[in-house]
Amino acid sequence: MRKILAMVVVAAMLTTGCASAAGPRMAIAQQPGGVPAASMGEYVQRLPTGSKVKVERTDGSSLKGTLMKAGAETIVVQKNTRVPEPPIEIPVAQIARVTIDSGTSTGKAVGIGIASGVGAFFAILAILAATFDD
């Protein structure tokens, strides 16, 4: 009975699905004709204040920071810097895309996945060793 139970536990651990590391991402990509400023203004007003965002401008530059205020005409972003800087006010007409930054990098997600995989592998080996040791 112990061997059957151990095999069921090992099979359950091997067949489980993995969760995606990517968090929710909200963005409006600039179309060839451009995003109308009214649409972009409505979008940024719905973003939660205090969220980490990446703002890409129409001139190609981008910045990461914390959204402090979002209005119909401008947004205010506090840049993520080591030395404090004053908040930056960006006109909505100059924004190409606003993306909420999840904070989890690809390298960090890969490291977590590898560590959990190694841990699961050794747990399976320990269960099999305990079962076949009898």
N, C-alpha and C positions, 0 to 999 in steps of 0.2 A: 504494500500500500504506500510506503514512503517513497519508493522509486516512481510510482505513477504520479504521486503528488509533486515530486521534484521535477519530473518531466513536464507536467502541466505548468508549473511556475516558470521553468526555463522557456517553454514555448510562448507563454504569455509575455515574457520579457523580450523575446526576440521579435515578436510580431507587432509590437506596439508602434504606432506612428510617431513621427517626430514633429514638434511644433516649429513653426517658422520663426526665425529670429527677428525678422523685420516687423517693426511696429506699424501702426496705422500711419499712412502718409496722405496728407491732403495737399494737393497742388493744383495750380492752374497753369498749364503750359501756354506759352505765347504761340499763337497760331501765326501763319505767314502774314495775315492781315493785321495782327496785333489784337490784344485783349482790350476791349473798350474800358476806359477808366471807370465808368459807372459800375461795370461788372466786377472789376478788381476791387473797387471801394466797398461794394456789398460783401464780397468774399472776406476781405481782411477785417471787416467789422464783426463778422461771425467767429473769428478766431478768439480763443480764450486769452485774456490778458495774463501775462506772466509765463506764457509758453515759450520754449526755445524754438527759434525759427531761423531759417536760412532764406535770405532775401536776395534774389538775383535781379539786377537792374537791366534796363534795355541797352545800356552801353557796354554790357558784358561783365561788369564788376559784380561782386557778390560779397555779402557779409553775414556772419552768424552772430546771433545775440538773443536777448530776451525782449519780447514784445511788451512794451509799456503802455502804449495807447494806439488805438486804431480808429481813425475817423474816415469820413467820406472822401476827403481831399488828401490827407497825409497820414503816415504811420510814424510812430516814434519807437526806435529800437535802441536798446542799450547793448553795445558791442561786448563780446566776450574777450576781455583783455586782462593781462596781468596787472597793468597799471590802470586805475580808473580813468575813464574818459567821459565827457559829457554825452548824453543821449543824442542820437542822430535822428533828425526829422527828414523823412523821405516822401516826396510827393508821389501819390498813387500813379500818376501818369508815367513816372520813371520806373515802375516796377514791372518786370517781366514775369516773375514767378515768386511765390511765397510757399515754402515747404516747412512743415513742422518737423523739427529735428528730434529723432527718437533718442539720441544720446548713445546708442549701442553701436559701436564700430564693427566692421566686418571681422577684423582680427579678434576682437573680444568674443564675438559670437562663435567663431571657429574654435577658439580656445575652450569655451564652455562646452561646445559639442564634443570635442576630443576628450576632455576630462570626464564628461558623463558617459561617453562610450567606453572608455577604459575602465571606469568604475563598474559599469554594468557587466563588462566582460569578466572582470575578476569576481563579481558577485555570482555569476553563472558558474564559473569554475569552482567556487567555494561550495555552491549547492550540489554540483555534480560530485565533488570530492567527498562531501558528507554523505551522499546517497550511496555511492559505490564503495565506501570504506567499510560498510557493514559486512 
